Amino acid sequence: MIALATVAFVALLFLVRDKDILYGIDVPVTRAIQGVHWPLYAWVLTHTSDLGFYPLNVVAYAAVIGALYALELRIEAALGLVSSVLAGLIGGLIKMAIRRVRPSGSLVHVTAVLHDYSFPSGHVIQYVTLFGFTFFATWVAWRSSIPRNLVLAVLTLLVLLVGPSRVYLGEHWPSDVFGAYCLAGLWLAGTIELLLALKPRLGPRWNGRPYRRRFAPLTLPARMHGSTRTALHR
């Protein structure tokens, strides 16, 4: 999956410069997403993006990071904040380098005209790195319960729906959000690996609540090159 996401993102970096190639996909997919007129569908996709705009994006960061810290997931709170902010900055630099324009109102419905560049979607990067990381921290730290499972469900929906939401509002092309999912997924995977490397090495002040799931190296068969990999033991 990591290799596929890397290849897909690199390919998109080249393809987004050619309007004719991607517009042949982006325009009909956008029109299909915007063509559904169910009230609940429209409300959900309209408001899923709200937590990515100021000041609600600041509220989202403060609420998530504050909750993790209060629940004794201190290194998770610090790493989650730093990682997500850095990912957003990287996404912004890529936008400046690619300089892809936002969807045009002459091709699809545009709810609001945004004046920065389009590829990749900053909303998707924020949601995947912030809410996706919080999903992982919640999943490994607490036993299954109704409140915990509800939190996981909400976090999952936020991550899954923010991409379609950006397209529904006409503020990003589908390839913008797909590229952002690839980039943010790779960033999230790296952040989780860093967390698992740091967690056993930190003192109690930062380590806080121990994980209820144990992560340990698993030795692969000799015929497989690369002697170790990280494995999850339930």
C-alpha positions in Angstrom: 0.0 0.0 0.0 2.8 2.4 0.8 4.5 1.7 -2.5 1.2 2.2 -4.4 0.5 5.5 -2.6 4.0 6.7 -3.4 3.7 5.8 -7.1 0.2 7.3 -7.3 1.3 10.6 -5.7 4.4 11.0 -7.8 2.4 10.2 -11.0 -0.2 12.9 -10.1 2.6 15.5 -9.6 3.2 15.2 -13.3 -0.3 14.6 -14.5 -1.9 17.7 -12.8 0.2 19.9 -15.1 -1.7 18.5 -18.1 -5.3 19.8 -17.9 -6.6 17.6 -20.7 -5.6 14.3 -19.1 -7.1 14.8 -15.7 -10.0 17.0 -16.6 -11.4 14.1 -18.6 -11.8 12.3 -15.3 -12.1 15.2 -12.8 -15.0 16.9 -14.5 -17.4 13.9 -14.9 -16.6 12.6 -11.3 -17.2 16.1 -9.9 -20.5 16.4 -11.7 -21.6 12.9 -10.5 -20.8 13.8 -6.9 -22.6 17.1 -7.2 -25.5 15.6 -9.0 -27.0 13.9 -6.0 -29.6 16.0 -4.4 -30.7 14.2 -1.2 -31.0 16.7 1.7 -29.0 14.7 4.2 -26.3 13.9 1.6 -26.0 17.6 0.8 -25.9 18.7 4.4 -23.2 16.2 5.4 -20.9 17.0 2.4 -21.5 20.7 2.9 -20.5 20.8 6.5 -17.8 18.0 6.7 -15.3 20.6 5.5 -16.1 23.1 8.3 -13.4 21.8 10.6 -10.8 22.7 8.0 -11.6 26.4 7.9 -10.5 29.1 10.4 -11.4 29.4 13.2 -12.9 25.9 13.5 -9.6 24.3 12.4 -8.0 25.8 15.4 -10.8 24.6 17.6 -10.4 21.1 16.1 -6.7 21.0 16.8 -7.1 22.3 20.4 -9.9 19.9 21.2 -8.1 16.8 19.8 -4.7 17.6 21.2 -6.1 18.7 24.5 -8.2 15.5 24.9 -5.2 13.3 24.1 -3.1 15.1 26.7 -5.8 15.0 29.3 -6.2 11.3 28.8 -2.5 10.8 29.5 -1.5 10.3 25.9 1.1 13.0 26.1 3.6 12.1 23.5 0.7 11.3 21.2 -0.7 14.8 21.7 2.7 16.5 21.0 3.6 14.4 18.1 0.1 14.6 16.6 0.1 18.4 16.6 3.6 18.8 15.2 3.1 16.1 12.6 -0.1 17.5 11.3 1.1 21.1 11.2 4.2 20.0 9.3 2.2 18.0 6.9 0.1 21.0 6.2 3.1 23.2 5.5 4.5 20.6 3.1 1.2 20.5 1.4 1.3 24.2 1.1 4.7 24.2 -0.5 3.6 21.6 -3.0 0.7 23.8 -3.9 3.0 26.7 -4.6 5.3 24.5 -6.7 2.5 22.9 -8.8 0.3 26.0 -9.0 -2.8 24.2 -10.1 -5.9 26.4 -10.3 -9.1 25.6 -8.5 -12.2 24.2 -10.3 -13.9 26.6 -12.6 -17.5 27.6 -12.3 -17.8 27.2 -16.0 -17.2 23.5 -15.7 -18.7 22.5 -12.3 -20.7 24.2 -9.5 -18.4 26.2 -7.2 -19.8 27.1 -3.8 -17.0 29.6 -2.9 -14.1 31.0 -4.8 -10.9 30.3 -3.1 -7.8 32.1 -4.2 -4.9 29.8 -3.3 -3.9 26.8 -5.4 -5.6 23.5 -5.6 -3.3 20.5 -5.5 -3.1 18.8 -3.0 -6.2 19.4 -0.8 -5.1 21.0 2.5 -8.4 19.8 4.2 -7.7 16.2 3.4 -4.1 16.5 4.7 -5.3 18.0 7.9 -8.1 15.5 8.5 -6.0 12.4 7.7 -3.0 13.5 9.7 -4.9 14.8 12.7 -8.0 12.6 12.9 -6.3 9.6 11.4 -3.5 9.8 14.0 -6.1 10.3 16.8 -7.9 7.2 15.5 -4.7 5.1 15.9 -4.0 6.5 19.4 -7.5 5.8 20.6 -7.6 2.3 19.0 -4.4 1.2 20.7 -4.9 2.8 24.1 -8.5 1.9 25.1 -10.4 -1.2 25.3 -13.5 -1.6 23.2 -16.6 0.2 24.6 -19.5 2.0 23.2 -18.0 5.5 23.8 -14.7 4.5 22.3 -16.3 2.9 19.3 -18.4 6.0 18.7 -15.3 8.1 18.7 -13.6 5.8 16.2 -16.6 5.9 14.0 -16.8 9.7 14.0 -13.0 10.0 13.3 -13.4 7.5 10.4 -16.3 9.3 8.8 -14.4 12.7 9.0 -11.4 11.2 7.2 -13.5 9.4 4.6 -16.0 12.2 3.9 -13.7 15.2 3.7 -12.5 14.3 0.2 -16.0 14.0 -1.3 -16.9 17.1 0.6 -14.2 19.2 -1.0 -15.3 18.0 -4.4 -19.0 18.5 -3.7 -18.4 22.1 -2.8 -16.4 22.6 -6.0 -13.3 23.7 -4.2 -11.1 20.9 -5.3 -10.9 18.4 -8.1 -11.1 14.7 -7.3 -7.4 14.3 -8.3 -6.6 17.0 -5.7 -8.2 15.0 -2.9 -6.8 11.7 -4.1 -3.3 13.1 -4.2 -3.8 14.5 -0.7 -5.0 11.1 0.6 -1.9 9.5 -0.8 0.5 12.1 0.6 -1.3 12.3 4.0 -1.5 8.5 4.3 2.2 8.2 3.7 2.8 10.9 6.3 0.5 9.3 8.8 2.3 5.9 8.4 5.6 7.6 9.0 4.2 9.4 12.1 2.9 6.2 13.6 6.3 4.4 13.0 8.0 7.3 14.7 5.6 7.1 17.6 6.2 3.4 18.1 9.9 4.0 18.0 9.7 6.8 20.6 7.1 5.2 23.0 9.4 2.6 24.7 12.2 5.1 25.0 10.4 7.8 26.9 10.1 8.3 30.6 6.8 8.2 32.5 6.3 12.0 32.1 5.8 11.6 28.4 4.9 7.9 28.1 1.7 8.3 30.1 -0.9 5.6 29.5 0.5 2.3 28.2 -0.9 0.7 25.1 -3.2 -2.2 25.6 -1.9 -3.6 22.3 1.8 -4.7 22.2 3.9 -3.9 19.2 7.1 -5.9 18.8 9.5 -6.9 16.0 8.7 -10.1 14.2 11.6 -12.1 12.6 10.8 -13.1 9.0 11.7 -16.4 7.5 15.3 -16.5 6.3 14.3 -16.7 2.7 12.7 -13.3 3.0 15.1 -10.4 2.6 15.0 -7.7 5.3 15.3 -9.5 8.7 12.6 -7.7 10.7 9.4 -5.8 10.4 6.9 -4.3 12.8 4.0 -6.5 13.7 0.9 -6.1 15.8 0.1 -8.7 18.4 -3.4 -8.6 19.7 
